[in-house]
Amino acid sequence: MTKKTKQRRNLYQEITDAVITSLEGNVIPWEKPWFSAMTAPRSVSTGKLYRGSNTLILGMQPYASPWWLTFNQAKKLEGTVRLGETSTVAVYWMFLDEKKDGKKTGKRIPMLRHYNMFNVEQCDLPQEVLDRLAARLDRLVGKQEFSDAIDDDAIANAATVTNDYLTREHITLNHGGSSAFYRPSADAITMPEADTFRSPEAYAFTLLHECMHSIGHSSRLDRGLDTQLAAFGSETYSREELVAELGAAFAGGVLNITRPEVETNRNAYIKNWIKVLKDDPKAVIWAGGRASKASDMVLNVADDNGEAEEALVYNKG
């Protein structure tokens, strides 16, 4: 009798299918402002924001609470996950040292791994724990520069942030014409005049999008924009566009600039992204991590944004 081999999960495909399902339901996942101060997905264990594709994966779920934990973490807090609740897959990279003839070659092999997460709303937790989480969120949000509570002028804040980024990185901003684009060879962004956009939000979001492209320059995060030009419509081109889309959505959420309604035909826009993701199942995870880094660079925040706290432990008495 032969032993049945356990089929290996394809995490790339599972996550991509979830995004495609959302798009097929006429919902563009990155339009949701999951990166606002109060709703950005956070770890119960550390208090930190989730980053990269996990922001998108967890943010797509229908919960108001930003707090996420594992089944075992819920047990440690003397709580439980409710019967019948379905977990959400979050991912992380594990790096293994390659060996040849029993010796390390110096090469590290990345392997995608996952863990099953539950939102606090899927759990029954002691009231004391819920109270501590609420107080903890108030402390964390109060430390964020761009929280909803103090954001009186989102457009002005966005202009300040983008101008600071362009000045800091010595990127030229030109206005004129009818197209918005980043030219890697000149390290310059060109935008139509602001009054030609349908709204100030549309201008601000478009500029954020182009700023995300500029971070792909070899002098910054080096996505090969100025050294390996990608043909229009190619897989590399589509991945870069997804980085800019997600990066602008992440930064826009922090600045309280939600993505304006797609100005071109919405159905065509959605169909395009469905095709891109079906053709390239790794695109979401690849782009998500790079978009997080790009957003952090424009916002000028540290890589470890979010407070590193000791694990939240509930002790009786």
C-alpha positions, 0 to 999 in steps of 0.5 A: 500500500503506497503512502499518500503524498500530502499535496503542497499548498500553492500560497501564491495561487491562493492569495491571487485567487482571493484578490481575483474573486474580489475584482470579479465582485466589482471590488478593487481591493486596493481602493479600501483605505485599510492603512488608515490609523485606526483600521490598519491590520496589526499583530496582537502579539507585537502591536506592529502593523502588518506589511507588504501583501499581508496588508492587502490580504488581511485588509480585504477581510470584512472586520472593523477591528485591526487586531489579528492573532493565531489560534494559539495566541488566543488560547494564551490570552485565555480566549478562544476562536469561535467554532466554525470561523475560517482563518485568513492566510498571512505569509512570511519568508523563510531563508534557508542556507544552501548546502553542497557536499555538506557545506554552506555555499553562501547562497540563501534560498527564500521559501514562502511560508504561511500562518493562519490568522484570526481577527479579534472579532472572530474570537471570544476574549476576556473583556480585560484583554479587549480593553487593553487592546483598545487602550493600546491602539489609542497609544499607537495611533496617537504616535502616528504623524498622520492619524485621522484624529489630527488630519485637518487638511489631507490635501495639504498634508499630501502636498507637504509629504510629496514635496518633501520626498521630491526635494529629499531625493532631488527629483524634478517635478514638471507640469504640462501636457495631458499625461502623468509619467515618471521618466527614469533617464531624467529622474523626473515626474511630469504631471498635467496641471492640477486644475485639469484633474477632476478633484484635488484628491485625484491629483494627489493620488496620481502624484503618489502613484508616480512617486512610487515609480520613481522609487524603482530608480537604481539610486533608490530601491532599484527595480530596474526602471532605468537599467532594464526597460520593460516593454509595455504590457509585459509581465515586468511592466505589469508588476511595476504598475501594481507596485505603484498602485499598491504603494499609492494606496498604502501611502494614500491611506496614511494621508487620508487620501482615498483612491478616486473612482477609476476615471477610465472604464471601470470594467476594463480596468478590473478586467485588465488586473484580473488578466495580469494576476491570472497570468502572473500568480506571484505578482501580488506578493512580489508587488506587495512587499515592494509597495510597502517599502516604496510607501515608507520611503515617500512618507519618510518613516522607518522600516520598523514602523509600528511599536515593538511591544512585548506580547500581550499576556492576560494574567488572572488576578 
